[in-house]
Amino acid sequence: MADAREQTRAPHTVARAPGAAAAALARAGIDPVLARIYAARGVNAPEDLDTRLAMLPPPSRLMNAGAAGARLADAIARGERIVIVADYDADGATACALGLRALKAMGAIVDFVVPNRFVHGYGLTPGIVAEAAARAPRIIVTVDNGIASVDGVRAAAARGIDVIVTDHHLPGPVLPAPAIIVNPNQRGCPFPSRNLAGVGVMFYVLLATRAELRARGGREEHGGGSLPNLAALLDLVALGTIADVVPLDAVNRALCAQGLARIRAGRCQSGIAALFAVARRDASRASARDLAFVVGPRINAAGRLDDMTLGIRLLASDDDAESRRIAARLAALNDERRAIEASMRDDALAALARVDEATLDARHSICLADDAWHQGVVGIVASRLKERFHRPAIVFAPGDADDLKGSGRSIDGFHLRDALERVTSDAPGVIRRFGGHAMAAGLTIGRDALPRFVAAFETVARAAIAPSALTRTVLTDGALADGELSLPLAEAIERGVWGQGFPAPSFEAELDVLEQRVVGSGHLKLRVRCGGVAVDAMLFGRAEPVPARIRAVYTLQVDRFSGEEALTIIVDHWLPATG
């Protein structure tokens, strides 16, 4: 059943139109293939590719960043204790480590608390405020959370603790108060990027704090020495930004490019270097893909299966031996996460296989729950279902005694957080808590409310998603002309900053399959002819042979083995060639 349905859901491919800007970029000295790629992603002039820090908008444009910086500068001057309340994903962990490192370097007394997803739930809850209060702070700074923490901010105020909220999630109808809120998505914020990750918001608050201290005469007034170079921490910003899958607009590309440059130059944090080492990756060739699929998942494994304190300790450590120990532990947790994910994914596909094919095809959404599933992995499984069936998917696992904790992933054109808000309006009381973005969200419902939620969510999805939108469309960069497929092109692409909203280049071609054999745990290694060039290729997750000629969408990769470099293509989608 799964194979048949996969074939019927084979994606349409559409080549991106490069537009007139491609010629202008090529005239400016950019490789013609890259010029076409950039132009198809909205880059209109060479300056749009400028990733120098000088091109970033100043912190004064981020609403309330100056007020937050002034309050933190006051705390430093007065010796007041600051406690950072983190989130339990890679964005929250990097934001917390960034704050710990930078504020300490500015002379602050700073500590942190991170909720355990299995005990506390998400955000600045009254319970987390109580734990933070045990450290006697005068200020709580939230990172990657807090915009929905109305009760938590109120609880902090009742204890005489000021709150600075740094977040990037979409605000609800009621903002937490009293608090200084720094969030580019709050109403009235003039910052040119709405897409900063939580770590990016915190970076800007720290820039504002340093500017305030400098305006007051620096740390020398209280014997703290010189102010830190915050650019030295951009590897943390790059990791959190890419791992959180936020759109890579010009601001985020600049932050990530600068962070990747530091990693490649061997000037990254000890913990990031250890994560590259434990994954047997060469940090001197670090790519955005490495942060997304190698380093980020190992950090996230701490919050999914254990306690993100482990990840924050790693990212805040300067002890190489400690970093290696923690990185090894995170690698083991990530292996465990993979095994749990595979089991849950298989269970989910088996459950969907029992649904009549016509019934499943008619649905606009997928919602599944199982008492045996792990709440730390539901988001990954939802992502896998969304990719396979091209429908918004929400997966639930047991929470507290009568709760189900869910995580959802969406398709383009269906705003998941807004959809959940519509469900709360159409079916009051079904959702207990929710939050998130357009493409990802989390929620808690009562166990007995599951059937009502499934029905209400399907109704919202059906009203918002046209049937034609349920067929996946894969955008490609078209076909490479003869002579354009090359190792230098693959190397240039590898050095770029690609991700959500600025996808890595992919190409279309008809491939002659010259050789094929199964390698590893069920992958096909191919030798193909592409545009007159014989090249190695990989088709992951398939052990059955493919036809002698296929129509493929592929990406380029530099294969490094025994000191040698070679071009490899990765086949992402394929169909039998019709010609």
Sequence and secondary structure as in RCSB ss.txt:
>XXXX:A:sequence
MADAREQTRAPHTVARAPGAAAAALARAGIDPVLARIYAARGVNAPEDLDTRLAMLPPPSRLMNAGAAGARLADA
IARGERIVIVADYDADGATACALGLRALKAMGAIVDFVVPNRFVHGYGLTPGIVAEAAARAPRIIVTVDNGIASV
DGVRAAAARGIDVIVTDHHLPGPVLPAPAIIVNPNQRGCPFPSRNLAGVGVMFYVLLATRAELRARGGREEHGGG
SLPNLAALLDLVALGTIADVVPLDAVNRALCAQGLARIRAGRCQSGIAALFAVARRDASRASARDLAFVVGPRIN
AAGRLDDMTLGIRLLASDDDAESRRIAARLAALNDERRAIEASMRDDALAALARVDEATLDARHSICLADDAWHQ
GVVGIVASRLKERFHRPAIVFAPGDADDLKGSGRSIDGFHLRDALERVTSDAPGVIRRFGGHAMAAGLTIGRDAL
PRFVAAFETVARAAIAPSALTRTVLTDGALADGELSLPLAEAIERGVWGQGFPAPSFEAELDVLEQRVVGSGHLK
LRVRCGGVAVDAMLFGRAEPVPARIRAVYTLQVDRFSGEEALTIIVDHWLPATG
>XXXX:A:secstr
 HHHHHHHT  EEEE    THHHHHHHTT  HHHHHHHHHTT  SGGGG   GGGS  GGGSTTHHHHHHHHHHH
HHHT EEEEE  SSHHHHHHHHHHHHHHHHTT EEEEE   TTTT SSS HHHHHHHHTT  SEEEEES  TT H
HHHHHHHHTT EEEEE  S   SS  SS EEE TTSTT   S S   HHHHHHHHHHHHHHHHHHTT GGGGT  
S   GGGGHHHHHHHHHHTT    HHHHHHHHHHHHHHHTT S HHHHHHHHHTT  GGG  HHHIIIIIHHHHH
HHHHHS THHHHHHHH   HHHHHHHHHHHHHHHHHHHHHHHHHHHHHHHHHHTS HHHHHH S EEEE TTS T
TTHHHHHHHHHHHH S EEEEEE STTEEEEEEE  TT  HHHHHHHHHHHSTTSEEEEEE SSEEEEEEEGGGH
HHHHHHHHHHHHHHS GGGGS EEEE     TTT  HHHHHHHHTS  BTTB    EEEEEEEEEEEEETTTEEE
EEEEETTEEEEEEETT  S   SEEEEEEEEEEEEETTEEEEEEEEEEEEE   
